[in-house]
Amino acid sequence: MLKLIFYIFVFILLNQNTFANDEYFLTLRNDKVNLRQGPSFDYPIKLFYKKKFLPVLVQEKFENFRKIRDHENNTGWIHISQLSKKKAALIINDEELLFSSPSVYSRPSVILKRGRLCKIKKCKNDWCKVTVENFEGWIKKGSLWGLL
């Protein structure tokens, strides 16, 4: 009987860890997206997002709504129709170099400030190829927050 209780306890602990790791990134589909206080159109709007492709971390699901957290730790609910799987990320360091190839020994092309939105073209190893306005180049993955 004691073994059975032990196995049930271990099973519950293992399942809690798997549910805790269900967070994933998506991006905003439109230039204007409402963040609501609850998972329904009946709940009031907390704030407006005005940046297309802004990455958000999905934490929970309820019907057609997703509870998200943004890069400033704002949380709330967004309808799934306002979210996209397009790859984008934000620069999290104060000043980050964009390189011409995936190496710190390659030619740097531009300095990116913290909070700059980058569209991700592809990632390999520790580097991602990004476009930022008229610039294209490689940046370290550790400098990015978002859907890679």
C-alpha positions in Angstrom: 0.0 0.0 0.0 2.9 2.4 0.8 4.4 1.7 -2.6 1.2 2.6 -4.3 1.0 5.9 -2.5 4.6 6.6 -3.3 4.0 5.9 -7.1 0.9 8.1 -7.2 2.8 10.9 -5.5 5.7 10.6 -8.0 3.3 10.5 -10.9 1.5 13.7 -9.7 4.9 15.5 -9.3 6.0 14.5 -12.8 2.8 15.7 -14.4 2.9 19.1 -12.6 6.4 19.7 -14.2 5.1 18.9 -17.6 2.1 21.2 -17.3 4.4 24.0 -16.0 6.5 23.9 -19.2 3.6 24.4 -21.6 4.5 28.1 -22.2 5.3 29.1 -25.8 5.8 32.2 -27.9 3.5 33.7 -30.4 3.4 37.2 -32.0 0.6 39.8 -32.5 -1.2 39.5 -35.8 -2.3 43.2 -36.1 -1.2 46.7 -35.4 -4.0 47.1 -32.7 -4.6 44.3 -30.3 -6.6 44.5 -27.0 -5.3 42.9 -23.9 -8.2 42.0 -21.6 -8.5 41.3 -17.9 -10.3 38.0 -18.5 -10.9 35.3 -21.2 -14.0 36.9 -22.8 -15.0 40.0 -24.8 -17.2 40.9 -21.7 -14.0 41.7 -19.7 -12.6 45.2 -19.8 -9.6 46.1 -21.8 -6.4 46.5 -19.8 -4.2 48.0 -22.5 -3.8 48.2 -26.3 -0.8 46.9 -28.2 0.1 48.9 -31.3 2.9 46.9 -32.7 2.4 44.1 -35.2 4.7 41.0 -34.7 5.3 41.9 -31.0 6.3 38.6 -29.3 4.2 37.4 -26.3 4.5 34.4 -24.1 1.4 32.2 -23.9 0.9 30.9 -20.4 -2.7 29.5 -20.3 -5.6 28.6 -22.6 -9.3 29.0 -22.1 -11.6 28.3 -25.1 -10.5 30.8 -27.8 -8.5 33.1 -25.5 -4.9 32.9 -24.5 -3.4 34.3 -21.3 -0.2 36.0 -22.3 2.8 37.8 -20.7 4.7 40.5 -22.6 8.4 41.6 -22.3 7.4 44.1 -19.6 5.6 41.4 -17.5 2.1 42.7 -18.4 -0.4 39.8 -18.3 -3.9 39.4 -19.7 -6.0 37.6 -22.2 -6.0 37.9 -26.0 -8.3 36.2 -28.5 -6.5 33.6 -30.6 -7.5 35.4 -33.8 -5.2 38.2 -32.8 -2.1 35.9 -32.5 0.3 34.6 -35.2 3.1 32.1 -35.5 5.3 34.6 -37.5 8.8 34.6 -36.0 9.9 37.8 -34.3 11.9 38.8 -31.2 12.9 41.8 -29.2 16.5 42.8 -28.4 17.0 42.4 -24.6 20.4 44.0 -24.2 21.2 47.7 -24.2 23.4 47.7 -27.3 23.7 44.7 -29.5 25.8 44.3 -32.7 24.2 42.9 -35.9 26.9 40.9 -37.8 27.2 40.1 -41.6 27.7 36.4 -40.8 27.1 34.1 -37.7 30.5 34.9 -36.1 31.7 37.6 -33.8 34.7 37.9 -36.1 32.6 39.0 -39.0 31.9 42.6 -40.0 29.3 44.4 -37.7 26.7 46.3 -39.7 24.6 48.2 -37.1 24.1 48.6 -33.4 20.6 47.7 -32.2 19.1 49.3 -29.1 17.2 47.4 -26.4 13.5 46.9 -27.3 14.1 46.9 -31.1 11.8 44.5 -32.9 13.5 42.0 -35.2 11.9 39.6 -37.7 13.5 36.2 -37.6 14.5 34.6 -40.9 16.2 31.5 -39.6 18.2 30.3 -36.6 21.1 27.9 -36.5 23.2 27.0 -33.4 23.5 30.1 -31.3 22.8 32.6 -34.0 19.7 34.0 -35.7 19.5 35.8 -39.1 17.2 38.8 -38.6 15.8 41.8 -40.5 15.4 45.1 -38.7 14.0 47.8 -41.0 16.5 48.0 -43.9 19.2 46.0 -42.2 19.8 42.2 -42.4 22.3 40.2 -40.4 23.1 37.8 -37.7 22.7 38.2 -33.9 23.3 35.9 -30.9 20.2 34.0 -29.7 20.9 35.0 -26.1 20.2 38.6 -27.0 16.7 37.9 -28.2 13.3 37.5 -26.4 10.5 36.0 -28.5 9.6 33.4 -31.1 12.8 32.1 -32.6 
